[in-house]
Amino acid sequence: MIEELNLAFIDGSTIIDANKLNAIVGKINEMVAMFNSGSTTPVIVDPVAPTITLNTTSKEVTLSATTGLVIMYSTTSGDTPSTMYTNAIDVHNGATIKAVTSNGTTTSTVPVISIVYEEGDGTISFVTSETGTITYTTDGTDPTSSSTAYTSAITPVAQTTYKIGVFNNGTLVSEIATVQIH
């Protein structure tokens, strides 16, 4: 699968337009998946929120998603994810990570849950612009409105998977975010 694509001109300059490249890579990956499956019908993978993995030792974040999806991210609070993900993201000085996936045609919902890593005290925070209560689980199951309510920064526990959701009057109003701690 193609993970990165830069269009180069004869003079060596390149075009790095994440949206256009994302569409091209998505279509190429769709064709590769179709070829690998032996089908003549395109295999379209629905975009979903990518998994965010924080390595507390190396202070890096990696992003992963279903094969055939391109991941874009932002490390600035308030920005819409637009940088194509290719390598681990250094978070030595802390960062707010927002990430989406695209299949070349459709992009997952801009996250309403951002993950904030504070390097100084080694905590993670979950931030949302949605009205409701953030809840989370640490056993790998999807959160419900009765799961543990998030109230303040958490000191992450190694080898733990946090699943986070926002609930308003018992109804899920966000995608489920997944954060793995290594």
C-alpha positions in Angstrom: 0.0 0.0 0.0 1.2 3.5 -0.7 1.6 5.6 2.4 3.1 8.8 1.0 3.1 10.5 -2.3 4.8 13.7 -3.4 4.4 15.1 -6.9 7.8 16.4 -8.2 8.5 18.7 -11.0 11.6 18.7 -13.2 13.1 21.6 -11.2 12.8 19.5 -8.0 10.0 21.4 -6.4 7.1 19.4 -5.1 3.4 19.8 -4.5 2.3 18.9 -1.0 -1.5 19.5 -0.9 -2.7 17.0 1.6 -6.3 16.9 0.3 -5.3 16.2 -3.3 -2.6 13.7 -2.3 -5.1 12.1 0.0 -7.6 11.6 -2.8 -4.9 10.1 -5.1 -3.5 7.8 -2.4 -7.0 6.7 -1.4 -7.9 5.8 -5.0 -4.6 3.9 -5.5 -5.1 2.0 -2.2 -8.6 1.2 -3.3 -7.3 -0.3 -6.6 -4.6 -2.3 -4.7 -7.2 -3.7 -2.3 -9.4 -4.6 -5.2 -6.5 -6.3 -7.0 -5.4 -8.2 -3.8 -9.0 -9.4 -3.2 -9.2 -10.8 -6.8 -12.4 -8.7 -7.3 -13.3 -6.4 -10.1 -15.5 -4.5 -7.7 -13.8 -1.7 -5.8 -13.3 -2.3 -2.1 -14.3 0.8 -0.2 -13.4 1.0 3.4 -15.5 3.4 5.5 -13.4 6.0 7.3 -13.2 5.7 11.1 -11.4 7.5 13.9 -7.8 6.2 13.9 -6.2 4.6 16.9 -3.7 6.9 18.7 -0.8 5.1 20.4 1.3 7.0 23.0 4.8 5.6 23.8 5.6 7.2 27.2 9.2 6.1 27.0 10.1 7.6 23.6 7.5 10.4 23.9 6.1 9.6 20.5 2.6 9.1 19.1 1.8 6.7 16.3 -1.5 6.6 14.4 -3.1 3.5 12.8 -6.2 2.7 10.9 -7.7 0.1 8.6 -5.8 -0.7 5.5 -6.9 1.4 2.6 -7.4 4.6 4.7 -5.1 7.6 4.7 -4.5 9.3 8.1 -4.3 13.0 8.5 -3.5 14.8 11.8 -3.0 18.1 13.5 -0.9 18.9 16.6 -2.3 22.3 17.1 -5.4 22.8 19.2 -8.3 24.1 17.1 -6.7 23.1 13.7 -8.5 20.7 11.4 -6.3 17.7 10.7 -4.6 18.2 7.3 -1.0 16.9 7.6 -0.6 13.4 6.0 0.6 11.0 8.7 3.8 9.1 7.7 5.9 8.7 10.8 5.7 8.8 14.6 4.9 12.3 16.0 7.3 13.7 18.6 5.5 14.9 21.7 8.5 15.6 24.0 7.1 19.1 24.6 3.5 17.9 24.8 0.9 18.1 22.1 -2.8 18.1 21.2 -3.5 15.3 18.7 -6.5 15.4 16.4 -6.6 12.8 13.7 -9.0 11.7 10.9 -8.9 9.0 8.2 -10.0 9.2 4.5 -10.7 6.6 1.9 -10.1 9.1 -0.9 -13.8 10.0 -1.2 -15.1 10.4 2.3 -13.3 11.7 5.5 -14.1 10.6 9.0 -15.7 13.2 11.2 -13.3 15.8 12.5 -12.8 14.6 16.0 -14.8 16.0 18.8 -12.4 14.4 21.2 -8.8 15.6 21.2 -6.0 13.9 23.2 -3.7 16.3 25.0 -0.3 14.9 26.3 1.4 17.1 28.9 5.1 16.0 28.8 6.0 17.9 32.0 3.8 15.9 34.3 3.3 12.9 32.0 -0.5 13.2 31.9 -3.1 12.8 29.2 -6.3 14.8 29.0 -9.4 14.4 26.8 -10.9 17.6 25.4 -14.1 18.0 23.5 -16.2 20.8 22.1 -19.4 18.8 22.3 -21.9 19.3 25.1 -22.0 16.3 27.3 -19.9 14.1 29.6 -16.7 12.4 28.5 -16.6 8.8 29.7 -13.9 6.2 29.2 -13.0 2.6 29.7 -9.6 0.9 30.2 -10.7 -2.7 29.5 -11.0 -2.4 25.7 -14.8 -2.1 25.6 -16.6 0.8 24.1 -17.6 3.4 26.8 -21.3 3.9 27.7 -22.9 6.9 29.5 -22.4 4.9 32.8 -18.6 4.3 32.2 -16.0 6.2 34.3 -16.6 9.9 33.9 -13.5 11.9 32.9 -13.0 14.8 35.3 -9.3 15.7 35.2 -5.9 14.8 33.6 -5.0 11.1 33.9 -1.6 9.6 34.5 -1.6 7.0 31.8 -0.9 3.4 32.7 1.5 1.4 30.4 -0.1 -1.3 28.3 -3.6 0.2 28.7 -6.1 1.0 26.0 -8.4 3.9 26.8 -11.6 4.1 24.8 -13.3 7.5 25.1 -16.7 8.8 24.1 -18.9 11.9 24.7 -22.5 11.3 25.9 -25.3 13.8 26.2 -28.4 12.6 28.0 -27.3 9.0 27.6 -26.7 9.4 23.8 -23.3 9.0 22.2 -22.5 12.3 20.4 -19.0 11.5 19.3 -17.0 8.8 17.5 -15.3 6.5 20.0 -11.6 7.5 20.3 -9.0 4.9 21.1 -5.7 5.7 22.8 -3.2 3.0 23.5 -0.4 3.5 26.0 2.9 1.8 25.6 
